[in-house]
Amino acid sequence: MTRFCNTCGAPVPETAKFCNECGARLPGPVSPGQPEPAQDAGGQKSTFLALAGSTFVPGLGQVYEGNILRGYLVFLGTIFGFFLFIVPGLVIWLYGIYDAYSTADRMNSGTIPFRPAPALHMVIFVVVAIIVAIVTFIAIMYLVFSLAGQSGLSSTQGNTDITNLIRQAGVI
C-alpha cells in the first residue's frame, strides 16, 4: 500500500523518514503484520462541508479539499455555462457538488491522499466569487437596460401599454 505524507499529501517510499516534497518528518514504516496507525483528526475531510460548500458557492467544496485549481474551474464553468443556455451551468454545478462529496469520501477512506487547504484559500475564493457575482449582475443589468432602451420602450410607455391592455380586457 502506498504511503502519503501527512503534511502535503505527496506519495513517499515505505522506508522514508522525511517527505521529499515538504521535508516533514514521517511516522515509522508499517510492518506487513501490524495494523495501520489511525489517521489523526487533521487527516479527515467533512463530506457535509464539501457538499454544502459546493452547493452554495460552486467550486468551494473543491477548494475545501485542497483542489484549488479545480474549484476555480468549476466556478468559472458554472458561470459561463449559465450564460450559454443555463443547462450547461446547471450540469457543471451538479457535477461540482457530486465531485466535492465523493472526493472528501475518498480522502477519508484513504484511496486518495489527504490534501490540506488553508482557510485563507477558501476566504480568497469566496471573496473572488462575490466580486465575480456582483460584476456579472451589473453586466446583465446593463445589458438588459441597454436592450430595453434600444427597443424604444421606456418604463412609462411600457406601463401605459399594459394599462391599455388591461382596460381592453375589461378588467378595469
C-alpha positions in Angstrom: 0.0 0.0 0.0 1.3 3.4 -0.9 2.2 5.8 1.9 1.4 9.6 1.7 2.9 12.5 3.6 0.5 13.7 6.4 1.6 17.3 5.8 1.5 17.8 2.0 -0.1 14.6 0.7 2.8 13.6 -1.6 3.4 9.9 -2.1 6.5 8.7 -0.2 8.5 5.5 -0.2 7.7 3.0 2.5 11.2 3.4 4.2 11.4 7.2 4.0 11.8 9.1 7.3 11.2 12.5 5.7 8.9 13.7 2.8 10.8 14.5 -0.4 8.4 17.3 -1.2 8.0 19.3 2.0 10.6 17.8 4.3 8.1 16.8 7.1 9.1 14.0 9.4 7.1 10.9 8.7 5.9 8.3 11.2 7.8 5.0 11.1 7.0 2.4 8.4 4.2 0.0 9.0 5.3 -3.7 9.1 3.2 -6.1 7.0 1.7 -7.8 10.1 0.8 -4.7 12.0 -2.4 -2.7 11.7 -2.1 0.7 10.1 -2.0 3.6 12.6 -5.2 5.5 12.9 -5.4 8.8 11.0 -5.3 11.9 13.0 -8.3 14.3 13.1 -6.4 16.6 10.7 -6.5 13.9 8.0 -10.3 13.8 7.7 -12.5 16.0 5.5 -16.1 16.6 6.3 -18.3 15.3 3.4 -21.1 17.6 4.6 -18.9 20.7 4.5 -17.6 19.7 1.0 -21.2 19.1 -0.2 -22.6 22.3 1.4 -19.7 24.4 0.2 -20.2 23.4 -3.4 -24.0 23.7 -3.1 -23.9 27.4 -2.0 -20.8 28.5 -3.9 -19.9 26.3 -6.9 -16.3 25.1 -6.5 -15.9 25.9 -2.8 -16.1 22.2 -1.9 -13.1 21.5 -4.2 -11.1 24.4 -2.6 -12.0 23.0 0.9 -10.4 19.7 -0.3 -7.3 21.4 -1.4 -8.1 21.2 -5.2 -7.9 25.0 -5.7 -7.5 25.0 -9.5 -10.4 22.5 -9.9 -12.5 24.8 -7.6 -11.9 27.8 -9.8 -12.6 25.8 -13.0 -15.9 24.5 -11.6 -16.9 28.1 -10.6 -16.0 29.6 -13.9 -17.6 26.7 -15.8 -20.8 27.2 -13.9 -20.9 30.9 -14.6 -20.1 30.5 -18.3 -22.5 27.6 -18.6 -25.3 29.7 -17.2 -24.6 32.3 -19.8 -24.7 29.7 -22.6 -28.2 28.2 -22.0 -28.5 27.7 -18.3 -28.4 23.8 -18.7 -24.6 23.5 -19.1 -24.1 25.7 -16.0 -26.5 23.5 -14.0 -24.8 20.3 -15.2 -21.3 21.7 -14.2 -22.7 22.9 -10.8 -24.3 19.5 -10.1 -21.0 17.7 -11.1 -19.1 20.0 -8.7 -21.4 19.0 -5.9 -21.0 15.3 -6.6 -17.2 15.7 -7.1 -16.8 17.5 -3.8 -18.7 14.9 -1.8 -17.1 11.9 -3.5 -13.5 13.3 -3.2 -14.0 14.0 0.5 -15.3 10.5 0.9 -12.3 9.0 -0.9 -9.9 11.1 1.1 -11.5 9.8 4.3 -11.3 6.2 3.1 -7.6 6.6 2.2 -8.0 5.8 -1.5 -6.6 9.3 -2.4 -4.2 11.3 -0.4 -5.3 13.9 2.1 -4.7 17.5 0.9 -4.8 20.2 3.4 -6.5 23.5 2.4 -5.5 26.7 4.3 -8.5 28.7 5.4 -7.0 31.7 3.6 -7.5 30.0 0.2 -11.2 29.4 1.0 -11.7 33.1 2.1 -10.0 34.4 -1.0 -12.1 32.0 -3.2 -15.4 33.3 -1.6 -14.3 37.0 -2.0 -13.4 36.4 -5.7 -16.8 34.6 -6.2 -18.7 37.5 -4.6 -16.8 40.0 -6.8 -17.5 38.0 -9.9 -21.1 37.6 -9.0 -21.5 41.4 -8.5 -19.7 42.2 -11.7 -21.8 39.6 -13.6 -25.1 41.1 -12.1 -24.1 44.6 -13.1 -23.2 43.5 -16.6 -26.5 41.7 -17.0 -28.5 44.7 -15.7 -26.6 47.0 -18.1 -27.3 44.6 -21.0 -31.0 44.4 -20.1 -31.5 48.1 -19.8 -29.5 48.9 -22.9 -31.6 46.5 -24.9 -34.8 47.9 -23.5 -33.6 51.4 -24.4 -32.8 50.3 -28.0 -36.2 48.7 -28.4 -37.8 52.1 -27.8 -39.7 51.2 -24.8 -39.4 53.5 -21.8 -40.8 52.5 -18.5 -43.7 54.8 -18.6 -44.7 53.8 -22.2 -44.5 50.1 -21.1 -46.8 50.8 -18.1 -49.2 52.7 -20.4 -49.3 49.8 -22.8 -50.0 47.3 -20.0 -52.8 49.6 -18.6 -54.4 49.8 -22.1 -54.3 46.0 -22.4 -56.0 45.6 -19.0 -58.7 48.1 -19.9 -59.4 46.4 -23.3 -59.8 43.1 -21.5 -62.5 44.7 -19.3 -60.7 44.2 -16.0 -60.6 48.0 -15.2 
